[in-house]
Amino acid sequence: MTAYAAAFLAVLVVFAGIDLAWIALVMRALFAQHLGPLLVESPRLGPAIAFYLVYAAGIVLLAVLPAQSWPMGRLAALGFGAALGLVAYATYDLTNRATLKAWPLSVALVDIAWGTLLTALAALAGHAVLEWMKR
């Protein structure tokens, strides 16, 4: 396995694993409380898998790889990941706030904070694996 594939896999496992636990433990209840009638009975796996694959690739391309050229690569990966998470999750949540009647500010703020933190952590994991594989 190449170092880049290993970094992608690390990002995917960390991001999806933690996110799925977070959704099951926290967000599902928050969504049900505020968005109940809009929710499907069970998540659609195809779009969920597509999201995780695309987003993990985005984290590698936009946070992990650019951090390789910085002297403090771990800190750069964390920062680039946080910036990507903030932009991606704010785009989603603020667009929903602007266009949907039932998208509460509390849901948006929690989700944006979560996406920022989780993307930063996943980028850090990808960076660590890439560095380890390059040794």
N, C-alpha and C positions, 0 to 999 in steps of 0.2 A: 504494500500500500504506500502510495506517495505521501509525503509530508502534508501536502495540501488536502488530499482526501481524508487524511487522519484529522486535520484541523476541522474540516467540514463535518465529519462524523462527530467530533467532540462538541462542536457548536450545536448540532442537531440534537444530540442526546441530552445535553445540559438544558438547552432552551425548551425543547418539547417535553422532556421529563418533568422539569420544574413547573412549566406552564400548565400542563395537564393536571398536576396535583393542585395547583393554585385555583384553577377553574373548578375542579371538583369540590374543594374545601371552602372556597370563598366566593368566587365570582358567580357561580351557578345560583347560589342563594340570593346574591345581590341583584343579578339579572332577573331572577324569578320575582323578586319583590317589586321591582320597578318596571320590568318589561314582559311580565308573564305571558300575555296573549301573543306576543310576537315570537316567542321561543318555539323551536321544534321540539317534539317529544324526546328525540335523541339526536345528538350531533350527526351531521352528514360527514362521513369519513373522507370522501373524495376531496371536497374543498379544504377540509382540515389538513389532510396530508399534503395537498398542493401548497397551502400556506406555509407549513413548517419547512418544506423543501426549499421554496422560493426565499423565505425569510432567512433561513440558515445560510443560503448562498449569498444573500445580500450582506449578512453580518461578516462573512469571510471576505467578500470583495471590498466592502466599504469600511470595515473596522480592523479586522485581523491583518490583512495584507498591508494596508497603509502603515500600520503600527510597526511593521518590521523595519522601516527605514528611520525610525525615531530612536534616539539614544536611550530613552526610558520606555522601551517598547510595551511593557506591561501596563504602565500608566497611560500610555497613548491608546492601547487597545481598550482599556476601560473607558477612557474619555470619548473615543470615537464610537464605541458601542453605546454609551449613554446618549450621545448626540443623535445617533441613528434611531435609537429607541424613542427618544423624545419626539423627533420629527415624524416617525412612522405612526406612533400611537396617537400623537396630537392630531395628525391629519385625519385619522379614522374617527377619533372621538369628537373632535370639533366639527367635522363635517356632519356627523350624526346629530350633534347639538344644533347645528344650523338648519338641518333639513327634516328632522323627525320630531314629532310632537312629544314623544315619550322617551327622551334621552336625557336623564337628569344630570345635573352638574356633578353630583356626588359620584355617579358611575364614571363619568368622564375623567374626573380628577384621580380617582383610584386607579383606573385603567392606564392613564398616562404615566403615573408614577411607577406602576408595576412594569409597564413596557420599557421604561427608561432603565430601571434597575436590572431587569432580567436580560435585556439586550447587552448591557454592560458586562454582566457576569458571564454570559455566553461568549462574548468576544474575548474576555480574559481567558476563559477555558480554551478557546480555539488558539489563541496566541501561545499559551503555555504548551499545548500539544505540538504546535508547529515548531516552537523553539526546541523542545525535547527531541522531536524527530530529526531536526537538522544537525544535532550533535553527532 
